[in-house]
C-alpha cells in the first residue's frame, strides 16, 4: 500500500525560498523591456511594450509603493516572508526602478526613435520646423490649445497649484519686463488633446514643445526664461472599507474624486531643472529627493500607445482572427447556442476562439429568446461599448428579470463600472 505524500509546512521554509510581490512585479516590467529591445519584434509592437512598461511603473507606484510607504510611516519593522523589512524594500525598489528607467531611456533614444524616423514616423523638435510649418502649428495652438491652458503662479503670494495625478506639466520662469522681478509658474499640458501632433505625413511634434514655443502668449509683459517638464505620481489606492460604507457606489465616487489628488509619491523630471524650483516642488508635495526620478527620454511614455494606433500594419504583428468554436459551426445549429449546449458543454479557449461568436452570442440570444425569463450576470471589466451590457439592457427593456453584479472596485476601471452600475 502506497503511503500518503508528506505535506510540507511553508512555515518551515527559510526566507530564501520566497520572492517579493513587489520585486516580482518589477521583473515583469523588465520582461516587457526585453520584448521592446528585441529587434525581431515589429517596430510599433516595440513601442507598445514600452508604453505597457510605462503604465506598469505608474500603477506600481500608485498601488504597491504607497503600501510600503504607509508601513514605513507607521514604523512597521516586521520583515516580509522573504526576510526584507519595508524600509529596505523601498530602497531596493528605488534602485531597481531607476535602473529600469535608464534602460527604457536608452532604448527609446538610441533605438526606437531613430528606427521610427527611418520608416516615416519621426518625432522632431519644434526648433527644426520651417517658418511655414510653425505658422500652421501656431494656428492649431490658438484654436485648440490656448483656450484650455491655465498658467498658475508659483510664489508665496499664491497657493501652490494642485498638480493632478500623472499629468504632464511645464515649470516656467518668467521675468517682469518693467520691474525685472523673476517669477515661477506652472502650465498643465492638457491631457484632452493628442500628445503627438502631425507636421506632415512623416513627422510629428510633441504637444508640450508647441506649448513651450508659445509661452509668451500666456505671459504678456513678461520675458520667458526657462521651461522644464515634470510629472507627479500620486496614491491611487482606494481607502474604502466596504463594511462601513452606507452606499458603496456613492462612497467609491467620492474616493475616485480624491484619487486625482492623493498623496504624492514620485516626481519625474528632465535633466537640468533649476534646483530652487525642484526644492519648492518637493517641499509643497512633501517629498524628499529620494522620490525624484530623472529621465532623458520624453516623460509619460505611456502615450506611445498613440503611435501604436497609427495605421501601419507592416510595423505590427499580423492580427489574430479568433476562430469560431467548431461545435458552434454545426450546420443545423449555426447561431443557435442553446441548441448546441443542449447536446453538451462547450469548452472555450480565449483569445484563440471567438468571444463574439460564443459568449456574446449566448447572452444576445438569451436577451431575445421569449422563453428566457431571467438573466443573472457578473461584470468585472467591460469596454465602453460592451455588446453584453447592451444585450442585458435590451433584455430588461423586454421585461425579463436582469440582475447584474458589477464589481465597482475593479482597479482603474472603477469609474467605468460605476457608470454601468447606474445604467
N, C-alpha and C positions, 0 to 999 in steps of 0.2 A: 504494500500500500504506500502510495506516494505521500510524503509528509507535506503539510501546507507550507507555502513560502513564508520566509521570515519577514515580518513587517518592520520597516525601518522607521525610526522616530527622528523626524527632521531636527528635533531639539538637540540631538546628539551630534549634528553636523557642525563643523567649525565655520567661521565667517568666510573662509576662503572658498567655500562651496556655493556661496551666494553672490549674486550680482545686484547692483543698484538699479532700481527702476529708472532713475534719472539718467545715469550714465548709459544705460541700455538705449534710452531714447536718443541720446546724442550719437550713439553708434549707428542708429538707423539713419540719422542725418548724414553721417559720414558715408553710408552706403548710397544715399542719394547723390552725393558729390562724386562717388566712384562712377556712377552711371553717367553723370554730366561730363566727366572727364574722358570717358571712353570715346575715342574718335570713330568707332564703328557705329555709335548711336547717331541717328539723323540729327541735324543741327538744331531744329526747333524743338525736338524732343529733349536735347541737352538743356536748352533754355527752360523748358518745362520742369526739368529736375532741379534746376537752380531755384526757380520760383517756388517749388514744393519745399526745398530746403529752407528758404527764407520764411515761408509760412510756418514750418515746423519750429524754427527757432523762436519766432514771435509767440506762438502758442505755448512753447516750452516755458518761456519767461512768465507769461500771463497766468499759467496754472501751476507748473511744477516748482519754479524758483520761488514764487511767493509763499508756497507752503513751507519751504525750508527757511526762508527769512522769518516767517512767523515763529518757527521753533527756536531760532537763534534769539529773536527778540524776547521770547518767553523764558529764555535761559535753559532750554532743554539741552541736556548733555548726553542723553541716552543714545548709544550707538545703534545704528540700524542692524539688520541681520548680517550685513557684510562687515560689521565692525567699525564703520566710519561714523563719526559724530556729525551733526548737521552743519556746524561751522566749517569743519574740514571739507565736507561735501560741497559747500558753496564755493570754497576756494578752488576745488578741483573742477567744478562746473565752469567757473570763470576762465580758468586756464584752457580748458577744452574748447569752450565756445570761441575764445579768441583765436585759437589755432584753426578751427574750422572756418571762421570768417576770413582769416588771412588766405586760406586755401581757396575759398569762394572768390575772393577778390582777384587773386592771380588768374584763376580760371576765366573769369569774366573779362578782365582787362587784356590778358595776354593771348587768350584763345577764342572765346566766343564772339566778342565784339569785332575783332579783325575778320573772323570767318563770316560773320553776318554781313559785313561790308562787302566782302567778295561776291556775295550772292544777291546784292542789291537791297540789303536791309541795313543801311548804315546809320548808326546813331551819331550824329555830328554835333560839334559845339556850335552855339549860336554865332560866335565870332567868325566862323568860317563861311557864313552865308553872304550872298551878294546884297547890294542895296535893295534891289527889286524884291528879293526873297524876304528880306527883313520887313519891307513895306507891307507885303501880303500878310505876314505873321502879325505885324502891328495891328492890322485891321481886325484880325481874329482876336487879338488881345483886347482891343477896345470894345468889341461887340460881345465877346463871350467870357473873357477872363476878368477884366477890370471891374465889371458890375458885381462880382462875387468876392472881391478881395476886401479885407478889412484890416488895415495896419493898426496895430495896438502898441502904444508907447510902453517902454520898459524903463521906469525910473522911480525914484522914491515918491514922486507926486501922484503916481497911478498904481492901482493894484496890479500885481503881476498877472498877465493874461493866463487864463486856464487853457492848457495845452491838451487837446483830446488824444485819446489812445491811438497810437500807430499813425498819427497824422505827420505829414512832412511839412517842415517849417523853415522859413528863412529868417535868420537873425541879421538885422540891418543896423549899421552905424551911419548916422547922418549928422551933418553939421549945419547949424543955422547960418545962412549966408550974411546976415546982418550982425549978429552978436558973436559969431564964431563958437557958440556953445555946441558941444557934442552931445548927442542923444542916441539911445538904442531903441529899436522897435522890433516887433515880430510880425511876420506876414505868413499866414497859413496857406499852403498850396492846396487849392480846392480838390477834394477827392471826387467831386461830382463830374470833373472834366477828364478827358483822356490824358494819361500820363505822357504819351508819346504822340507828337503832332507831325503830320505829313508835310514835308517841304516839297517833294516831288515823288515820282514813283520809285525812287531808290533811296531817299534819305528821310530821316526823322530827326526831330529835335525834342529834347525833354521839356515838359511844361515849366519846370522850375527855372530853366535857363531863360525862357521867354519872360517870365516874371522878373527875374533879376535884371534882365536887359531893359526893363521898363519901370524900374523902381522910382525913377524921377517923377513919373506920372502920379505916384502915390504920395510923394513928399514934396509938394510945391514950396518953393522958397528955401529948400534945403539942398545941400550938396551931399550926394550919396557916396559913402566911403566903402566899407567892407560889406559883403553879403556872405553869410555862412549858413549851410544847411544843417539841420538837426532833426532828430526823430525821437519820440518818447514812447516807451512801452509801459503800460500800466497793468495793475492787477485786474484780471477779468474772471477770477474765480468767484462764483456766486456765494455770498454768505447768507444762505437761506435755510432755515430749519422748517422742513415741511410740516412737522407735527405742531409747530407753533403758529403757523400761518392760517388765519381765518379764511382767506381766499388765496389759494396758491397762485392763480393766474394774476391777480392784482399785485400780489407781493413780488412776483417774478418781474412784472413790468417795471416796478419801482427799482428793483435791483439792476435791470438792464439799463435804465437811465443813469444809474450810478456808475455802471461799468466803464463808460466812456471817460470818466474822471476818477477812476480808482487810484490807489496809491501808486506812485511812480516806482518803477523797478529798474529801468535801464534807459540810458541816453546814448543814442548813436550820433556820431559827428563825423564830418570830413576833416582831414588834416588842416591845421592852421587856424582853427577857431581862436579868437583872442582869449587869453587866459581870464581876463576880467569878466567877459560875458559868460564863459563856461562856469566860473566860480559863482556868479549870480544865479545862473540856471540851476546848478547843483544845490545852492542854498535854498532857493524857492521850492525845488522839488524834494528837498530833504533827503538828498542822496550824497554819498561820498564818492571820491574819484574812482574807487574800485568798480563802480557801476557804469563807467564810461567806456564805450566800445567805439574805437576809431576804425573807419572803413575808407579805403581808397576808391572803391567802386561806388556807383550810384547807391544811395540809400533806398530802402524799400524795394528790394529786388523781387518781391512777390509780384510786382507789377509786370514782370516779364511774361506773365500769362497773356498780356495784351499782344506780345509778339507771337506767341504760340497760336493765337487766334487768327493770325494772318492766313489768307488763302494761298498757302504754298505747300500743296500736298507732297511735292517732291522732297521736301525737307522734313517730312514726318514719317512715322511708321505707317504702313498701309493699314487703313481702318479695318477692324474686325466686324464682320456682319454676323450677329448671333444666329444660330440655326434654330429652326422650329423643332421642338421635340418630335421624333418620328411618330409616336402614337397620336399626336395631335394633327398629323397629316393624313390620317386614315381617310380614305375617300368617302366612306359613309358618314364620317363624323367631323369633317372639316369645319372649324368654327364652333363646334358644339362640345365644350369642355365637359359639361355634365355627363354626356353620353360616354365619353372616354373614361372618366374616373368612376363611372358606374361599373365598368368592367374591371377596375383595379386601380391601385395607386399609380401615380406618375412621378418618377424621380426627376427633379430638375437640377441642372448644373449651371449656375450663373457664374460669370457672364457669357459662357460659351453657348448656352442655349437661351433663346429669346425670352426675356421677361415680358415683353409686349404681347407675344403670341401665347403666353401661358397664364401668368398671374393676372396681368391687366385684363386679358380676355375673360378670365374666370370671374373677376369682380364685375366687369361690364355686363356679362351675360346674366349674372345674378341680379343686377340692378334692373334689367329689362324683363326678366322672367316673371310672368304673373303668378307662378306657383311659389316663388320665394316671398316669405313674409317678414324675414328679419336678416340683417347682415351685421355682424359684430367684427370689428377690425381694430388692430393696434397700429398706430402710426408713430414711427420713431423719427425718421428723416424723410422729407419729401421735397420734390422740386417745386418751383414756383407755379408751374402749370401742370401739376400732377394729374394724370388721367384717372388714377384710382380715387383721388378726392372728388374729382368731377363725377365719377360714377356713384360714389356714396351720396353726394348731394342730389343727384338725379333720382336715386332710389328713394331718398327721404321725401322728395317732392312728389313721388308717385304713391306715397302713403305707406311705404314699407317702414318697419322699425329699424332704424340705423343707430348703432352705438359705436362710436369711435373713441378709443382710448388713446389720447395724444400725449406723448412724452414731452412735457413742457421743458424739461431740463436737459434735452439733448444738446450737449455743449456746442456753443457757437451757432446753433440753429434755433435757439430759444425764441427769437423774435418771429421767425417764420412760423414756428409751431403755435405761437400764441395767436397769430392771425388765423391759422387753420382751426384752432380751437373755438374761435369766435364765429367761424363760418356757419 
